[in-house]
Amino acid sequence: MSETLDLTKALISRASLTPNDSGCQKLISHRLMQLKFHIESMPVGEVENLWARHGTQSPLVVFAGHTDVVPTGPLDAWHSDPFFPTVKEDFLHGRGAADMKSGLAAMIVAAENFIKKNPNYPGSIGFLITSDEEGASIDGTKKVVEALVKRNEKIDYCIIGEASSEKILGDQIRIGRRGSFHGKLIIHGKQGHIAYPHLANNPIHASFKALAELAAEEWDNGNEYFPPTTFQISNIHAGTGALNVIPGELEARFNFRFSTAVTVHELQERVAKILNNHKLNFDIQWELTSQPFLTTQGKLITAAEEVIKEMMGIKTRLSTGGGTSDGRFIAPTGAEVIELGPNLATIHQANERVNIAELDQLTALYEKILEKLFHT
Ligand SMILES: [Zn+2]
């Protein structure tokens, strides 16, 4: 009998396609209320958010996560109903099994176990749960954090239960994420007849060398915690569809995944410099979707490293890889943030699954981290 397995199943069976919560937070609130958590529901539009706190003292240790899941994709790729939790051999299958209903279940059961054993621990435990992580991420964690900042409710440590492990549970934890910075580049030329190029200015030809130079540029070398910044062009559009017309402009979309070794301002200046060197007439619209964040060595990372060593017998790797996460909203408040969760191999895929043995192990890891942070 595993309480974490049961709760994970109960959450998977609630088909919470982003931004729907489908009753997951009601179930979570009910569990936390029994532990005498103070529960606040903070819905924004279609998005359900939950802030729950046990205790009033500091330090405040928060478990954070999301109840929403990504779409299933074509159902014939699944061996079982994605919203009917199915145990097969050593694995629990279902949408959200790894991302991140098992993480949610493990943190709830860990808090239950910890509070029962240590009713007078010196500090507070919080839960920050949203149904808007897989979607726009505008009305979720960001809004709850804004509300907390407004009333000076300060998170000291935050554990996000996103899938982070690669082979063995705990072999990798995330201590930060790269930033994401989009650009929409328009290169202006002059439209004309393809037989009279001297009367036109072909923006496709004009852009080749500049785009190649942007693609080949080394933006930084990364640093101790971050891999080098990457630049990728995602879309190029030019041409009218006619075969005898030189188009008037070219549009290119590109994205930086950037480290803390460079700033957004530097990236903008360097892109403009390369384009100017090629004497292009251009406009760029920029959109910063997330700043990079990094938790450097602190009490939470140390606690996680020690617990993983003691329980799993391995040294965890501190990583900043992967996409962005809601940690980007929590870290700027000054909280130490890590992501520690189950195996990430099947997230967002058909037949998403989690190893059942990892469920109780993850629960125990979370509980032991609480013990270390509160010195109980
Ligand atoms: Zn997730």
Residues whose N, C-alpha, C, O or C-beta is under 5 A from the ligand:
A	BS01	ZN	D99 M100 E162
